[in-house]
Amino acid sequence: MRSSRPHPRPRLESSGFTLIEVMLALAILAFVTTIMWGSFNQTITNKRAIETAQERTHTVRVALMRMAREIEMGYLSASENTALSDRRTFLIGSARGDVDELSFSTFAHQRLRAGLAEGDTSVISYFGERDPDDRRVLNLMRRETRRLQAESPSSIIGEAYVLCPDVSRVKISYYDHKLKEWETDWSTLNASGQQYLPAHIRITLTVIDERGREVSYSTDARIQMTEKVDYKPVKQ
């Protein structure tokens, strides 16, 4: 006789993932991706900050090196008419609030094109000026004339451009080798002023770093010819 009891059904083994397992895996993947992206983004930010700081430092050092080179070649001529208020060769340094001003005659002029009515001498000026696009930004400017003339440097043809952008302060001091002391102002034009050049000129340039803190850089320029140059061509 056949048994009337039903045969047991075979059990099916599941080979997939449950919904909870899928959601848990997605949550772990999202968490790991977030951590990796944050680390990657922070690395890019740090890299940009370091590059900006290096570029800023390079700009400041190039500006100071150029200023030192040009100041070291400054000179005064003994063939000046002292009765004139404007002279061809001089050095005037004035203390200002943020950026000190300095104008001087120098042998540092470079002729970029042949055939121009220019020599190796010129008048170079350093001064501060607000940026025309953002008045909050203070730039260190450089102006150079094409030749020497017994006129005000601002009236002589020349070119001006930004030597170092976005500065905080520029302070210039002058060492009087005869009085053995540092001065904040210097003038070879006044009758009561110094009729010689300072032996050293110290420049301190302060900028704002990537963290918003003030950082100062200094250099010292030693003028080679402190006394007046008395050169007259020999007639043949």
C-alpha positions in Angstrom: 0.0 0.0 0.0 1.1 3.5 -0.8 1.7 5.9 2.0 -0.6 8.9 2.1 2.0 11.2 3.8 3.3 14.0 1.6 6.9 14.0 0.6 9.0 16.8 2.2 9.9 19.7 -0.2 13.6 20.3 -0.9 15.2 23.4 0.7 16.5 26.1 -1.6 19.9 27.7 -0.6 20.0 31.5 -1.2 23.1 32.8 -3.0 22.3 36.6 -3.0 22.5 39.5 -0.4 19.8 40.7 1.7 18.7 44.4 1.6 20.3 45.1 4.9 23.7 43.7 3.7 23.5 45.8 0.6 22.7 49.0 2.5 25.5 48.3 5.0 28.0 47.8 2.2 26.9 51.0 0.5 27.2 52.9 3.8 30.8 51.6 4.4 31.7 52.5 0.8 30.3 56.0 1.2 32.2 56.4 4.5 35.6 55.3 3.0 35.0 57.5 -0.1 34.3 60.5 2.1 37.5 60.0 4.1 39.6 59.5 1.0 38.1 62.6 -0.7 38.6 64.8 2.4 42.3 63.7 2.6 42.8 64.3 -1.1 41.1 67.7 -0.9 43.2 68.7 2.1 46.4 67.6 0.2 45.5 69.8 -2.7 44.8 72.7 -0.4 48.1 72.3 1.4 49.9 72.0 -1.9 48.4 75.3 -3.2 49.2 77.1 0.1 52.8 75.9 -0.1 53.2 77.0 -3.7 51.6 80.4 -2.9 54.0 80.9 0.0 57.0 79.9 -2.1 55.9 82.2 -4.9 55.4 85.0 -2.5 58.8 84.5 -0.8 60.4 84.4 -4.3 58.8 87.7 -5.3 59.9 89.4 -2.1 63.5 88.2 -2.4 63.8 89.2 -6.0 62.5 92.6 -5.2 65.0 93.0 -2.3 67.9 91.7 -4.5 67.1 94.2 -7.2 66.8 97.1 -4.8 70.1 96.2 -3.2 71.9 95.9 -6.5 70.7 99.2 -7.7 71.3 101.0 -4.4 74.9 99.7 -4.3 75.6 101.4 -7.6 74.3 104.8 -6.5 76.6 107.8 -6.8 76.9 111.6 -6.6 78.7 113.8 -9.0 81.1 116.6 -7.9 80.2 118.5 -11.1 76.9 119.8 -9.8 75.7 123.3 -9.6 74.8 123.5 -5.9 72.8 126.7 -6.5 70.1 124.8 -8.2 67.3 123.2 -6.3 67.1 120.3 -8.8 70.3 118.4 -9.6 71.2 115.5 -11.8 72.7 113.3 -9.1 71.3 113.0 -5.6 69.8 110.7 -2.9 66.6 111.5 -1.1 65.1 109.1 1.5 61.9 110.0 3.3 60.2 108.1 6.1 56.5 107.5 5.4 53.6 105.8 7.2 53.6 102.5 5.5 56.1 102.6 2.6 59.2 104.8 2.9 60.2 106.6 -0.3 63.7 106.6 -1.9 65.0 108.3 -5.0 68.7 108.3 -6.1 71.0 108.5 -9.1 72.7 105.2 -10.0 74.9 103.5 -12.6 72.5 100.6 -12.7 70.5 101.6 -15.8 70.3 98.8 -18.4 69.8 99.7 -22.0 67.4 97.2 -23.5 67.6 98.5 -27.1 70.6 99.7 -29.1 70.6 103.2 -30.6 68.5 104.9 -27.9 69.6 108.2 -26.4 70.3 106.6 -23.0 73.3 106.0 -20.9 74.3 103.8 -18.0 73.0 106.3 -15.5 69.4 107.1 -14.4 67.3 108.1 -11.4 65.4 105.2 -9.7 62.6 105.8 -7.2 60.8 103.4 -4.8 57.4 104.4 -3.3 54.1 103.0 -2.2 50.9 103.2 -4.2 47.4 101.8 -3.8 46.3 99.2 -6.4 43.8 100.8 -8.9 41.6 97.6 -8.9 41.6 97.1 -5.1 42.3 100.1 -2.9 42.9 97.9 0.0 46.1 96.5 -1.6 49.3 98.5 -1.2 52.0 97.9 -3.8 55.7 98.7 -3.8 56.4 100.7 -7.0 59.6 101.2 -8.9 60.1 104.1 -11.4 63.2 104.7 -13.5 64.1 107.6 -15.8 65.8 107.1 -19.1 68.5 109.7 -18.4 69.8 112.2 -15.9 68.5 115.7 -16.0 68.5 118.7 -13.5 64.8 118.4 -13.0 62.3 116.8 -10.7 62.4 113.0 -11.2 58.6 113.0 -11.7 58.9 115.3 -14.7 61.5 113.2 -16.5 60.4 110.6 -18.9 60.4 107.2 -17.3 58.5 104.0 -16.6 56.8 102.9 -13.4 55.6 99.4 -12.5 54.8 97.2 -9.5 58.0 95.8 -8.0 56.3 93.8 -5.2 52.6 93.6 -4.9 50.4 93.6 -1.7 53.0 94.7 0.9 52.2 95.7 4.4 55.2 97.9 5.2 58.5 98.9 3.7 61.0 100.6 6.0 64.4 102.0 4.8 67.2 103.2 7.1 70.5 104.8 6.3 73.9 104.4 8.1 75.9 107.6 8.5 79.5 106.3 8.6 80.7 109.7 9.8 78.3 110.1 12.7 78.3 106.3 13.3 74.5 106.1 13.6 71.4 105.0 11.6 69.1 107.7 10.2 65.5 107.4 9.0 65.8 110.3 6.5 68.5 111.3 4.1 68.9 114.2 1.6 71.9 115.4 -0.4 70.0 118.4 -1.8 69.6 120.5 1.3 72.5 122.8 2.2 72.3 121.6 5.8 71.9 118.0 4.6 74.4 115.3 4.0 76.7 116.0 1.0 77.7 112.3 0.8 76.0 109.0 0.6 75.3 106.6 3.4 77.6 103.6 3.7 74.8 101.2 4.2 71.1 101.2 3.4 68.9 98.7 5.2 65.6 97.7 3.7 62.9 95.8 5.6 59.9 94.6 3.6 56.9 93.2 5.5 54.2 91.1 3.8 51.2 89.0 4.9 51.7 85.3 4.6 49.1 82.6 3.7 48.0 82.4 7.4 47.3 86.2 7.6 50.4 86.9 9.7 53.0 89.6 9.1 56.4 88.3 7.9 59.4 90.6 7.5 62.4 90.2 5.1 65.5 92.4 5.3 68.6 93.1 3.3 71.5 95.5 3.5 73.0 97.3 0.6 76.6 98.7 0.8 77.1 101.7 -1.4 80.4 101.4 -3.2 81.0 105.2 -3.8 80.0 107.2 -0.7 82.0 110.3 -1.7 81.3 112.4 -4.8 82.7 111.2 -8.1 84.9 113.8 -9.6 85.5 112.5 -13.1 86.4 114.7 -16.0 87.3 113.4 -19.5 90.9 113.9 -20.6 91.3 116.2 -23.6 93.5 114.8 -26.3 
